[in-house]
Amino acid sequence: MTLHLHDTRGLAVANAHAGLRMEVASFDATVGGLGGCPFPAHEGAPGNIASEELALLCEELGIGTGIDLDALIEAGHLAERIVGHRLPTALVRGGSPRGFRRRAAQGATRWRPKRRRRRGYASSGSPTSSRDPARACCWPTWARM
């Protein structure tokens, strides 16, 4: 049996993981998630599960594939240049974890998010509004105004 997955709602990798747990050993996948979009009228809707994301899942689970993940990511860059637009896979833009781990081992500085001051919260942690404190319980409603 071969499992064919689309990444329409961003769950293709999770579904592939479930397939692996059910002992599925054959998957359809495309470089960069190219093609196979079930909703062509929706601009930017992702297509098939990306080969590199499926290979990364297997690698992280300790399942040998014999695939060079870095070369597959480079193939994704090539596919983007050929089709002339970005492909839906995140690995083509983010790179492989192997490269990240290599940079981390070389002592690259760690990225840290900026600390943000929380505004609009009382000391109790409940939302407040300078406009109408009585509406604090309706925070999602007035926050959209």
C-alpha positions in Angstrom: 0.0 0.0 0.0 1.2 3.5 -0.8 0.1 6.5 1.2 -0.6 9.7 -0.9 -0.9 12.8 1.2 -1.7 16.5 0.5 -0.5 19.2 2.8 -3.7 21.3 2.5 -4.1 22.0 6.2 -0.4 21.6 7.2 -0.9 18.1 8.5 0.8 15.9 5.9 3.9 15.2 8.1 1.7 14.3 11.1 -0.3 12.0 8.8 2.9 10.5 7.4 4.0 9.8 11.0 0.7 8.1 11.7 1.2 6.1 8.5 4.6 5.0 9.7 3.2 3.9 13.0 0.7 1.8 11.1 3.7 0.2 9.2 3.1 1.9 5.9 6.4 1.7 4.0 5.6 3.4 0.7 4.7 7.1 0.3 4.1 9.5 -2.6 6.0 12.7 -2.2 7.3 15.5 -4.4 10.3 17.8 -4.2 9.2 21.0 -2.4 5.6 19.8 -2.3 5.3 20.7 -5.9 2.0 19.9 -7.7 -1.0 18.0 -6.6 -2.9 20.9 -5.1 -6.5 19.8 -4.5 -7.7 23.4 -4.5 -6.3 25.2 -7.6 -8.6 28.2 -7.0 -6.9 28.9 -3.7 -3.8 31.0 -4.3 -0.8 29.5 -2.4 -2.5 26.3 -1.3 0.1 23.7 -0.7 0.2 20.5 -2.7 1.6 17.1 -2.0 3.8 16.3 1.0 7.3 17.5 0.4 9.9 14.7 -0.1 12.4 16.6 2.0 10.0 16.9 4.9 9.1 13.2 4.7 12.9 12.3 4.6 13.5 14.5 7.6 10.7 12.8 9.5 12.2 9.4 8.8 15.7 10.7 9.7 14.5 12.1 13.0 12.7 8.9 13.8 15.9 6.9 13.1 14.5 5.3 9.9 17.1 5.0 7.3 16.2 6.2 3.8 19.5 6.5 2.0 18.5 10.0 1.0 20.9 12.9 1.2 18.7 15.5 2.8 20.9 18.4 1.9 21.0 17.4 -1.7 17.2 17.1 -1.7 16.9 20.6 -0.3 19.2 21.8 -3.1 16.8 20.1 -5.5 14.0 22.1 -4.0 16.0 25.3 -4.7 16.4 24.2 -8.3 12.7 23.4 -8.6 11.8 26.9 -7.3 14.1 28.5 -9.9 12.5 26.3 -12.7 8.9 27.0 -11.8 9.5 30.6 -11.0 7.8 30.8 -7.6 8.3 29.7 -4.0 7.3 26.1 -3.1 5.3 25.4 0.0 8.0 23.4 1.9 9.6 25.1 4.8 12.8 23.1 4.6 13.9 24.7 1.3 13.9 28.1 3.1 15.0 26.9 6.5 17.6 24.4 5.6 18.3 21.0 7.2 18.6 20.4 10.9 22.0 18.9 10.1 23.3 22.3 8.9 21.8 24.0 12.0 23.4 21.5 14.3 26.8 21.9 12.5 26.6 25.7 13.0 25.6 25.3 16.6 28.5 23.0 17.2 30.9 25.6 15.7 29.7 28.1 18.4 27.3 30.2 16.5 25.5 32.7 18.7 22.1 31.6 19.9 19.1 33.5 18.7 17.0 34.9 21.5 13.6 36.5 21.0 13.2 40.1 22.2 11.5 40.5 25.5 8.2 42.3 25.2 6.5 44.3 27.8 3.0 43.1 28.4 0.6 45.9 28.1 -3.1 46.0 28.9 -2.9 43.4 31.7 -3.6 44.0 35.3 -1.3 42.5 38.0 -3.8 39.6 38.2 -3.1 38.7 34.6 -6.6 39.5 33.4 -7.0 41.7 30.4 -7.9 45.4 31.0 -8.8 48.2 28.7 -8.1 51.9 29.3 -11.2 52.6 27.2 -13.7 50.6 29.3 -12.5 48.5 32.2 -15.9 47.0 32.6 -15.5 45.2 29.3 -12.4 43.4 30.4 -14.2 40.1 30.2 -14.9 40.7 26.6 -11.2 41.1 25.6 -11.3 39.3 22.2 -14.2 41.4 21.1 -12.9 44.9 21.9 -9.3 43.9 20.9 -10.4 43.6 17.3 -11.9 47.1 17.2 
